[in-house]
Amino acid sequence: MATFFNQATLSYNGTVTSSNITAGEIIDVLSASKSAVSDTYTADSEVVYIISLVNTGSSCFRDLTVTDNLGEYSFGESGTAVPLTYNEGSLTYYVNGVQQAAPTVTSVSPLTVTGINVPAGGNAMLVYSAETNSFAPLGENAEIVNTATVSGDGISNITASETITYAEGVDLAISKSLSPAAVEENGEVTYTFVIQNFGAVPVEASADVVFSDTFDPALSELTAEFNGEAWASGTNYAYDPDTGVFTSLDGQITVPAAQFIQNEDTGEWSAQAGVSTIIIKGRLA
């Protein structure tokens, strides 16, 4: 709601007389809001946005333009980056809850939509999706602030923003390798397990992550180490040489958080996973 002021003057015989000051208010009858279906994101994830326009006035607003900056932000001394990529063809348009023909998209970055109408006493809604790309900030406290602007004849530009945050948590992956790949009967083999954490939160002992594997054929004379430190049977792990089942005990697995880096020249983000390694050796039974 905007306030305006006005004052008149009367000039005669070199004298100026001023009137009282009147004040008025301009009531905004068109409002906009923006929301995301999910308030968090990850690398290469889809985000669905909803822009809602409400008209409390007695006249229809016609041929409005809605522009979405797709989270554009500044980095470095003069760089800019856009962390979202509009999914072409995902836009749907509703008036008073009834789906309409898709409006015209004149630009995909920034996303620019024209021909939006909001009836008197009614509402319009735009729903669309975007993908986070390599410019989406990663790591602790990272966020994307996304702003839409509504413009058109008879209105001052209206803006609506939505903030989503990087989903902090543990994101684990594990790979397994065998050396040598070909071994003589009763020969010794080495299994190497690489555990990677792509999340912004480290795996602490209190998380009680459990590693297990069933070796077939089973291993005899088994030894195990974690991150270069020898593990002891009954303290760090349990192993049944008859079944080949190996299981780490609670609180033995820890993995550091990933490191997230933004390229100072391009603005692109990358993740370097935190890594822990388990090495298990034994002789084929």
N, C-alpha and C positions, 0 to 999 in steps of 0.2 A: 504494500500500500504506500503510495507516494503522496507527499503533501506539497501544495503549491501556494504561493503568496502573490498578492497583487496590490498595487497602490497607485492612485491617480494624483496628478498635480494640476494646479490651476495657476496660470501666469497672467498678471495684469499690472500695468504701470510700473514695471520693474520689480514687482513683488511676486514671489512664488508661494503658493499655499498647497500643502499636501493633504490628501485625504487620509482617513484611517486605512490600516492594512487589513485586507480580507484574506482569509485562509481557507483552503479547500483541500479535499482529499480525493485522489484518483483510486477507485476501487479496482483492484486487479481481479478480473473475472475468469481469466485463464491461468491455470496452474499446471505445473509439470512435476513428476516424480520419477525416479529411476531406481530399479532394484535388480539384484542378481539372484537367480534361483539358488545358487550356492555362494556362501560368503568366503570360500577359500578356493585356491587354485594350486595346481602343480605344473611342472614342465609339460608342455604339449597336452594340456587339458582343454576341454570345451567349457565355455562359460555362456550361460543363457541369460540375456538381459531383457527386461521389460520396461518400456517407457510408457507412462500413463499420463494422459492429458485430460483435464477436467474443466468444463466450461460452465460456470454458474450464471452467466449472463443471458440476456434475452435475444442475442444475435449469434448467428453461426460464424465461426472462424473458418475461412476457406483458403485453400492453396498454401498451407503452411509448409515450412521447410524445417526438417529436423536433422541436425548435424551431430555426429558422435566422434569425438577425437580419438577413440580407441585407446585411451590411456596415455597419450603422448606425454613425454616428460623430457626434461633437460638433463644432460650429463656432461661432465668435463667442463671446459670453459665455454664452448659454443655448440656442443653437439645436442641433437635431439633423437629420441628413439620412440618407436611405437610398439608396445608390447603385445598388442592383440591384432589378429588377422580376421576380418569379417568372413564368415562362411557364406559364400555367394549362394543365393537362392533360399536362404533360411528365413528371410523376413516374412512375417505375417502381420496383417493389419485388421483391426477390429474397430467398429463404431457401435457404441451402445451394446457391446457384447456379441455383435454379429460380424462374422468374418467378411471382409471386403476383398475386391480384386487387389493384387499386390501393387503397391505404389511404385513410382519410378525411383530407382537408385541411380543417381547421377555420378556418384563417386564411391569407391570402396575404401579409400583412406585419404582423408577422414571419410567415414560413412556418411553419405548425404542422401536424404530421402525427401522427395518433393510431392506436392499434391495431397497433403494431409488436411482433412476437414474434421472439425469438432462441432457438432450441432449445439444449438442453444439448449442449455440445461442438460447437456449430455457429456459423453466422454469418448475418447479414442485411445487405442492402445497399440503399440508396436512391440512385437516379440521377435527376437533374432538371436543368433549365436555367433560366437567368435572363438578362435583358438589362441591360446597363449603361444608365443613364438620365442625365438632365441633372444629377444630383447626384453622378455618378461623378467623382472627382478626375482632372484632366488635367494633362499636362506632366511635366517632369523630376522624378523621385523620387516621383511619385504612386503610390498603391497602394490596394487594397481589402482590408481584413482582415475575413474572414467567419467567424463563429463559430456552431457548432451545439451545442445542449444536449440531452442525453438525460436524461429523468426518468421516474420510475415508482415503484411500490411496491417496497420492499425494496432500493433502491439510492440512493446519494447522487448528486446531479446530476453527470453526466459531460460535459465539454466537449471539442470538437475544433475547431481553427481552420485556415484556409487563407489564405495571402496571395498575391494576384496583383498584378502591377505594370503600370503604363502602358507600352505598347509604344512605346519611343522610337525615332525614325527619321525619315526624310524621307517626306512625303506630298504629292506634287505634282499640281497641276491646271493646265490652260492654257485660255484663251479667246481668241478672235480676232474682231476687228471691222474693218469697212471703212468708210472715209469718203472721198468721198461714196459713197452706195450706187448712185447713177446718175451716170455720167460720160460725157463726150463721147469720141469716138474720139481716141486719142492724148492723152487727158487725164491729169492727175496724180491719183494715188490715194495714200491713206495707210492702211497696215495697222498695227493696234495689237494686240500680244499681251500679255496679262496672265498672268504665271506666279505661282501661289499655292502656298505651302507650309503645309500644315495640320499638319505634324509638329513634334515638339519639338526636332529637330536641324536646324541650318541647312545649306543647300547651299553647300559651300565650292568654291573653284576646283579643288581636288584631286579632287573627285568626278567631274570631266570630264563633266558633263551637256551633251548636244548638242541644240541646237534646229535644226530643219530645216523647210523648206516648199518646195513647188513652185508658183510663181506661173503661172497660166494665165488670161489671156495673160501672157507674160513681161514683165518691167519693164526699161525703159531708164533711164539717169540715176539709178540706184538709190543711195539713201543709207540708212544704218542708225544707230540709236543705242540704247544700253542704259542704262536708269536715268538718262536725260538726258545721257549722255556719248557723243560721236560714236564710231562704230566705223569702223575702217579695213579695206578689203579686203586680204586676205592676212595681216593681223595678227590681226584678230578674227573674220573670216568669209571664206567663199569663195562666189562667186556666178557662175553660168554664164548669161549673157544669152540664149544660144541655147535652152537647155532650161528656163530659169526656176527652176532648183534653187538654193536658198539654204541654206547650212549654217554654223552657228557652229563655230569651231575649239575644240579641247579647252581647258578651263579658263577659258572666257569667261563662263559662266553661274553666277551666285551668287544665292541667295535666302535671306533671313533666316528664322529659325525662327518659328513661330507664337507668339503671346502668349496665355496661358491665365489667365482671371480668374474668381474665385468671387464671386458677388453676396453682399455682406455681410448683406443682409436675408433673402434667400430660400435661400441656400446653393447655388443653381444655378451650374454652370460653363458658360463659353462660350469659344470659340476665335476669336482674331482672326488670320487667316492672314498670314504674311509674304509680301510682294509684290515682284516685280521686273517691269519693263516693257521690251518691245522695240518700237520704232517703226521701220517700214520704209516709205520713200516712193519713188515712182518713176513713170515715165510709161508708159502702156500701149503696148506695142510693136506 
